[in-house]
């Protein structure tokens, strides 16, 4: 007689089929652990590449069209803010003029022309003690505007209205500041840089892509030196043809004719920047929106130079130095 083969257990236990020295884990438990690990990685808080002021509470969530890309959100939010300020328009012409072509508020009367025999030195002596105006919004050292151009010195225009004060204070909140309405109209509290910081944060850019600042030169140097892990912008010199969502910048004040981008100091070089919202090569015009431009959020219609690009020579009121090229979709 043949010996009966040993009986086999069926089904075999999990540990017998896959013998191993470590404790067994069920597939369900393994999946749960993996999900928790991924969630933990996503919520890890990393320090920004440079110190950031804590933003004040701001629950406003601008609405953009469904499916808008980050670049489109930047353009849409900047345009919405411009509309909230009343739609002021500034033209920077090929004839070296800078005119407020439209404003929702009347402009103050321009000072009368100098009497014969008076000199600029005489005028300076007569006006000694007056508060200087912000270099962010003035004519950048040029002659006073033509008689048919509007002009808004500090303390006037939309920023001096209750609505303007409320809107400008929102921008300052992005860097943890809460100036009074009186301060908002002063040159020491020029709000053009915090306007851009506010727009980019509201468009969804995080601290790996863009860091806020109360000076334009802060985020310009960030982009120039490549300090961010996932930068949204890189720097290109002028002349250049910007695209919607790019940021264009010029030196101002003592650095009005700065030529070397490498000389821009972090937080020390006076600059002004605007967000490009439209480009019309056929009409040879770039349209950009900036804060604290003639005491409001203004749309600038900038005529291109002879090369068909933006440059630092065509209009001395805003000698463009660089474009922060948007690398987002």
KOLMI-669710 format. One record per residue (C-alpha): residue in three letters; x negated, y negated, z. Coordinates in steps of 0.001 Angstrom, whole numbers, plus 500000, padded with zeros to 6 digits. Each point is the difference from the previous one (the first is absolute). Layout:
ALAXYZ;...
//
This chain:
UNK500000500000500000;UNK498822496527499219;UNK499508497620502881;UNK502667497299500209;UNK498542496578499154;UNK500073497529502851;UNK503152497876500109;UNK499511496368498947;UNK501876497221501625;UNK501977497887497625;UNK500049497123499906;UNK496584499340501509;UNK499605497235502513;UNK498637496606498812;UNK496854500418502101;UNK499309503465498581;UNK500315498928496406;UNK497775496972500518;UNK497671500821502867;UNK498092496954501240;UNK498484498764503204;UNK501868496683500261;UNK503555499703501303;UNK502704500266497380;UNK502033496933498963;UNK503301500254498222;UNK500350498256496602;UNK502636497683501470;UNK497708498893502813;UNK497121499495497569;UNK502127497747497754;UNK501161497989502986;UNK496408499475501153;UNK498950498912496514;UNK502816497437499790;UNK499060498567503401;UNK496363499719498929;UNK500941498157496832;UNK502292497626501877;UNK497263499340502522;UNK497548499169497214;UNK502488497617498399;UNK500613498114503236;UNK496362499639501008;UNK499266496333500658;UNK496670498789498636;UNK498346496713500776;UNK500009497419497156;UNK496734499177498274;UNK499895496648501825;UNK501956498646502976;UNK503634499183499254;UNK502283497704501967;UNK503132501728501199;UNK502945498742497961;UNK502941498469501836;UNK503289501955499885;UNK501612499603496582;UNK502841502285498978;UNK500532498466496570;UNK499894502563497194;UNK500086498349496554;UNK502096501914497487;UNK498443500854496633;UNK501435502009497125;UNK500214503784500509;UNK496825501786498978;UNK497912496815499953;UNK496251500627499987;UNK497767498206502554;UNK498940497532497298;UNK503636499293499108;UNK500938499570503660;UNK497271497368500422;UNK501336498026497034;UNK503646500337501039;UNK499441498985503619;UNK497889496979499016;UNK502723498941497554;UNK502709500418502636;UNK498073497780502413;UNK499534497361497309;UNK503765499959499427;UNK500647499650503747;UNK497850496877500030;UNK502064498431497223;UNK498027500874496869;UNK497393497228499887;UNK497906500021496793;UNK496478498625499539;UNK498352499698496577;UNK496232500194499584;UNK499410498768496478;UNK497233500173497438;UNK499867496206500252;UNK498630500356503560;UNK503278498943501602;UNK501734501542502999;UNK503660499006500220;UNK502906501092502153;UNK502470500437497158;UNK502924500955502240;UNK500694499900503727;UNK503184500502502039;UNK499105496971502140;UNK499155496429498930;UNK496365499024500072;UNK498801497118502164;UNK499047496777498288;UNK496417499901498757;UNK497738497314501480;UNK499805496823497912;UNK496962499474497761;UNK496971498298501518;UNK500079496187499733;UNK497332498443497834;UNK496737499731501834;UNK500726502826502436;UNK497733503016499906;UNK500476503558501241;UNK497750499089502951;UNK502352497116500879;UNK502959502369499827;UNK498246502537502218;UNK499324497343502609;UNK503624498863499888;UNK501326503506500526;UNK497506501112502635;UNK501574502155502673;UNK502603501620497765;UNK500261503787500110;UNK498272501636497015;UNK502103502193497780;UNK499484503715499417;UNK497466500897497321;UNK502184502992499205;UNK502704497793498540;UNK498356496805498863;UNK498485499223496626;UNK496722501727500943;UNK498050496752499819;UNK501484498746496721;UNK501602496665499245;UNK503551499378501313;UNK502761501494497823;UNK501419498117497055;UNK503046497831500581;UNK502347502577498420;UNK498686502815502249;UNK501446500735503413;UNK497710500388503011;UNK500618501231503533;UNK497426499022502648;UNK499848501936503271;UNK503048499532502189;UNK502370499643497054;UNK501731502259497514;UNK501629503334500738;UNK497606500983502820;UNK501291497035502033;UNK503615501240499841;UNK501510502390502602;UNK500190502746497350;UNK496403499486498922;UNK498775500082503589;UNK501870503257500682;UNK498608501687496898;UNK496404498833500539;UNK500028501125503641;UNK500989503493498814;UNK496833500160497930;UNK497822498982502942;UNK501535502795502041;UNK498215502569497812;UNK496713498975501693;UNK501546499678503468;UNK500441496222500013;UNK503107497938500762;UNK499299496348499134;UNK502547497298500680;UNK501834498189497205;UNK497718497039500565;UNK496903502143499581;UNK501283501639496810;UNK499822496619498251;UNK496395499365501055;UNK496977500794497890;UNK498420502023502811;UNK502901502458499683;UNK499971500390496214;UNK502026503138499350;UNK499061501076496468;UNK497892502978501136;UNK502553501298502494;UNK502666499747497279;UNK498051502482497847;UNK499281502194503024;UNK503716500093500842;UNK501056500858496438;UNK497502502859499680;UNK500961501508503356;UNK503689499789499131;UNK499220501664496670;UNK498740503008501963;UNK496206499636499860;UNK498429501522503109;UNK496719499290501778;UNK498088502400497768;UNK501016497961496952;UNK500057496390501205;UNK499191498132503212;UNK501815496820500935;UNK498277496729500804;UNK500659496324500526;UNK497283499119497482;UNK499936501067496354;UNK496268500665500184;UNK500616502788502520;UNK501800502334497627;UNK497936498843497016;UNK496829501129501798;UNK501723503254501013;UNK500636500775496326;UNK496584498772498856;UNK498100502101502548;UNK502193503099499671;UNK500527500491503730;UNK503429501683499730;UNK500533503736499579;UNK502761499603497385;UNK499668496405498733;UNK502908498581498027;UNK497808497388498277;UNK496565499523498495;UNK498342496732498985;UNK499388498792496445;UNK498505496610499072;UNK501572497434497722;UNK500735499593497161;UNK502546502808500099;UNK503540500854498960;UNK501929500836503168;UNK502992502327500176;UNK503147499841502139;UNK499129501098503523;UNK496421498684499797;UNK498817497176502268;UNK498122497028498553;UNK497737497865502193;UNK498128496711499825;UNK497586498191502258;UNK501136496753501536;UNK498632497134502029;UNK496218500214500356;UNK499995503284498044;UNK502152498749497164;UNK497446500835497333;UNK498562503130501580;UNK498586502212497221;UNK498522503005501788;UNK502593502381501455;UNK497234501456502149;UNK499769496723501929;UNK503577500209501335;UNK499804500200503783;UNK502447502043502048;UNK502512497543501425;UNK497717497018499352;UNK500357499161496299;UNK503051497797499292;UNK502080501577497243;UNK503514500192498594;UNK501627503060498418;UNK503296500721498205;UNK501879503154498996;UNK500422500435496236;UNK503634500782499153;UNK500075499646496190;UNK497637499637497038;UNK501031498615496608;UNK497038500248497591;UNK502067498631497092;UNK500841496841501948;UNK496463499998501497;UNK501416499779503523;UNK499475501898503244;UNK502635499611502702;UNK498939500457503608;UNK501685499451503363;UNK498136498572502967;UNK500737498751503482;UNK499293496479501235;UNK499764498746496423;UNK501273496431500156;UNK501524500777503405;UNK502149502902498817;UNK499893503459498468;UNK499591498952496381;UNK499895501635496585;UNK496945498768498121;UNK500103499951496214;UNK496323500161499069;UNK498951499328496425;UNK497202502278498756;UNK496695498720498690;UNK498640500004496460;UNK498955503637500362;UNK503601501017500684;UNK499042500956503544;UNK500070498399503432;UNK496805498130500839;UNK498469497534502398;UNK499581497152497525;UNK503317499278498258;UNK501639498334503024;UNK497807498507502710;UNK502886499819502458;UNK499681503769500413;UNK496597501267498759;UNK500753503727500038;UNK497069502065501230;UNK501158503628500093;UNK502856502415499612;UNK500756502658502587;UNK500956502748497569;UNK502891502123501262;UNK499135503712499808;UNK503482501181501031;UNK502629501312497623;
//
